[in-house]
Amino acid sequence: MADNHNHIDEDVSTLIQKLKDKYEENSQDFKAYLEGLVYQEYTSYWDYIMVDTLLSLQKPKTNIPDEEIFIMYHQITELYFKLTLHEIKQLALKKGKLTPDFFAARVKRMNAYFRNLTNSFEIMVDGMEKEQFLKFRMSLLPASGFQSAQYRMIEICCADFHRLVDKDHRDKYSAESSIEEMFEFIYWKHGATEIGTGKKTLTLTQFETKYADKLIRLANEYRHKNLTSLFESLSDEDKQHVGLREQLRKLDQNVNVNWPLVHYKSAVKYLQKQPSDVAATGGTNWQKYLPPRFQVRVFFPQLWSEQEIQEWGKSAFE
């Protein structure tokens, strides 16, 4: 027992010295911090995760039960987007040499997030009654999932910005073109114009007022540290890393094909109505906007064959 007690004392003494060094390095009063620990409360799960706050964030606009499902699902989606951006930031701010193993591990995490998102869309497709959805959605005007800024941030942080330009204007620009000029032709604007007049929807106007400047600043910040640029900065040998190439291809597929497609399937279920289709809450042209085969957005074209790009999203869509 004595030996074990001495061993514990030695470990505690070492930890105390490390704490002392830590605080003194920053000219802090070590004893004051120790005294603070004496009075500090234990951490609880509910306080650390802020469960009560989290569960209070659902504010339905109607008394229709399935609206709360709709809200919670989208909140969960935004948290997964934040996780993805967290991984991208780790890569962009990585100090020292960026190894293909580190790169691949972070992209693998992103793919796990998007895989969960795609699989969970069953909640949107089968988790609500169509009749309830078509009622409460009218109280959401002009809000739309189109207005998810974090999804736009993921796109911007993954690809050279000209890859996000509308396909009818894309060939005019390169990776070094003006972000501000290219932003005027960003692909998502095409999906948020009024079908009849071609004018910007209120959904798009709201979105640009709140986020346009922020997104342009982000695009400029990530011009040379987006995932495409980081991949191109690797040595020729590192670019051949099988695991990294595989994970980047999966990310391309997950973000630009699988995720838009499950949205499309959901829209078909809830909004498609013969002989005419129900308009989305934001007035977006979802029939032409969501299917990936129309815009052919590809983050990493260097990892795909010409034939694969030509057939982008077609087989999955069919």
N, C-alpha and C positions, 0 to 999 in steps of 0.2 A: 504493500500500500504506500509506503514512504517513497519508493522509487517513482511510482506513478504520480504521487503528489508533487514531487520535485520536477518531474517532466512537464506537468501542467503549469507549474509556476514559471518554468523556463520559457514555455510557449507564450504565456501571458506577458511576461517581461519583455519578450521580443516584440510582441504586438504593441505594447505600450510605447516602446522606444520608437517604433515606426510611426505611430500616431504623433508622438512628440516631434519627430523630425518633420513630419508633414506640416504641422501647424506652425512650427518655428520658421520653416522655409518661407512662409508667407507672413511672417511677423505677427502671428496670432498668439493669444494667451492660451497656452495648452491647458492649464488648470481650469480656466473658465469653461472650455469646451467639455472637459471631464465632468465638471459640476452640472453642466447642462444635460449630460447623459443621465445623471442621477434622477432628474425630474422628468425626463422625456417619456411620453407614453409609448406603450408597445404599438407596433404597426398592426393594423387589422386588414384583412382582405377587402372588406367593404370600403374602408377609407382609402386604401392604396389604389384600388380600381375605380373608386368613386361611383360605386354601384347605384346608390340612391340618386345621384345626379344623372347618371346614364339612363336610368329607367324613367326619369322625369322629362326626357327630351322628346317624347312623342306627343305632338299637339295636333290631333285630327281637326279638320275643318268641318266635318260633318259627324253625325252619330251613326254612320254606316260602319258596321264592325270591321270589315275587311280593309278599310282605309288604314287602320293601325298596322296591319301586316305590310301594306305598301310602304309606309313610312319607315318601319324598322328595317325592312329589306334594303332600302336605299341608304340608310345610315350605315348598315353593315358594309355595303358596297364601298362607301366613301372611306371607311376604315381600312379596307383592303387596298384601296388606291393609295392611302397614306403610307401603308407598309411598303408598297412598291416604290414610292418616291423616296422612302427612307433607305432602301437598298441602293437606288441609283445615286443618292447623295454620298453613300459610303464609297462608291466607285469613283465618283467625280472628285472627291476630296481626299482620296487615298494618298498618303504620304509615302514617298519612296517608290520603288519599282512596282508597277502593277503587273502581277503575275497572271498567267492564264488560268491557273487553278483558283485564285482568289476571285477573278472575274467570273468564271463559270459558276462558282458556288453562290455568288450573289444573284446571278441571273436565274439560277435554279430556284432560288427562293421566290423570285418574282413569278416564275412559271407556276409554282405551287399556289401562290395567291390567286393568279388568274384561273388556274384549273378549278380551285374551289369556287370562285365567282361563277364560272361557266356552269359547273355542275349544280350550283345552288339556284340557278335561274329557274329550276323546276318550281320554286316557290312562286315565281311570277307567272309561270305558264299554267300551273295546276293548283296553286295555293290560294287563289281568290275566285270568288264567284263572278262570272262575267257580268251578270246583272248588277251586282254591287259596284263593280269597277266602273261600269259605264255611267253610274249615277254619281259617285263621289268625285270622279275625274273632272266633272264640270265645275267643281268648286276650286280646282287647282289652277285654272287659267290665270296667266299664260305660262305658268311654271312648266318646265320640261326637263327630263333627264339630259337633254342636249346641253343644259347649263352646268354640267359638272365640270368645274374648272380643273379639278385634279386629274381627270382623264386627259384633258388637253395638255396638262403639264407633263404627264407621262409620255405622251406622243412627242412633245417638244424635246424632252430629255433623252429620248431614245434615238432620234434620227436627225440627220442633216435637214435643216428646215425646209429646203426646197422639195424634199420628199413628201411634205404635207400640203404643198400647193395643189389646187384643183388640177386634175389630170389634163384639162384642156389648156392650161397655162404653164404646166410644169416644165416643159422643154425650154422655156424662155430663161430659166434661172439655173444657178449652180449653187454649190455649198457656200460660196463667197458673196453671193448677191445680198442686197440690202434686206434685212429682216423686215423693216418697216414697209418696204414696197411689196415684198412677198406676202406679208400678212393680209394685204388687201385682197389677195386671191386664195386665202387659206381654204382648204376643201370644205370645212364644215359650214361655211357661209352658204354654200350651194344647197345644203340641206335645211336651211332655216330661212328660206324665202317663201313668200306666199305663192302657192301653186298657180293661182290665176294671174296675178299681176307681176310677179317677179320681184316685188318689193321686200325689203327686210321685214321679218316678223317682229312683233314686240318682244318676243322671246330672245331674238338675236340682239335687238337694240339694248335690252336690259343687260344681257351678258357682256356686250362690248363696253358698255358704260362702266360696269363694275370691274371687268377683268382685262380688257384689251391692253392697257398700258403695262399691267403686271406680266402678262404673257409675253409681250414684246421684250421687256427687260429680261425675263427668264431665257428667252430664245437667244438673246445677245450674250447672256452670261454663259450659256451652255453651247455656244457655237463651236467651241473647240474642246468641249469635254462631255458632249452627249455620247451615248453608248457607241454609235457608229464611229465617231472620232476617236474614242478610246480604243476601239478595236483596231482602227487603222494605225494607231500610234505604236502598236505592238511590233515586235520583230517579225520578219517573214516566217521564222520557225514557230514562234508563238501563235501566229495567225492560223497555223495548221493544227492547233490543239483540238482534237476530236471532240472532247467534252464541251469546250467553249462554243465551237461552231454548232454543235447539236442544240445547246441551250439557247443560243441566239436565234436559231431557226424556229425553235419552239415558241420563243417569245414573240417573234414576228407573227406566227400562226395564231397564237393565243389572243394577242391584242388586236390584230388587224383582220382576222377571219372569224375565229370562234366566238369572241365576245360580241362583235356586231351581229353575227348570225343568230345568237340566242335572243338578242333584242328583237331582231326581225321576226323570229318565230312567235315571240310574245305579242308583237304588234299585229301579226296576222290573226292570232287567236282573238284578241280583244277589239281590234279596229277594222279588220277586213270585213266588208259587208257588200254583197252583190246587190244590184249592179254597180254601186259606188262604194268607196271606202270611207270610213269614219275618219275625220281629220284628227291628228294628234293635238294634245292640249296646247302645244306651242305653235300649231299651224305648220309644223315641219313636214317636208315632203319625204316621209319615212320610206315610201316604196322605192324611191330612187337614192335615198341617202344611206340606208342601213346595209343593203347587200354589198359585200366587199368586192364583188366582181365589177361594180360600176366605177369605183375610184381607184382600185388597184394600189392601195397604200402598202408600201413595202419598206421597212426600216433598213434592212440589210440586203440590198439587191446583189451585192457581191457574193452572197452565200447561196444564191438560187440560180438555176439555169434559166436561160431565156424562155424555154418552153414552160417551165414552172410559173414564171411571172405572167406569161400570156394566159395561162389557165388559172390564175390566182382566184381562189375562192369559188370557182365554178363547180367543182365536184362536191364540195361541202354544201353549197347552196342547193344543188340538185338533190 
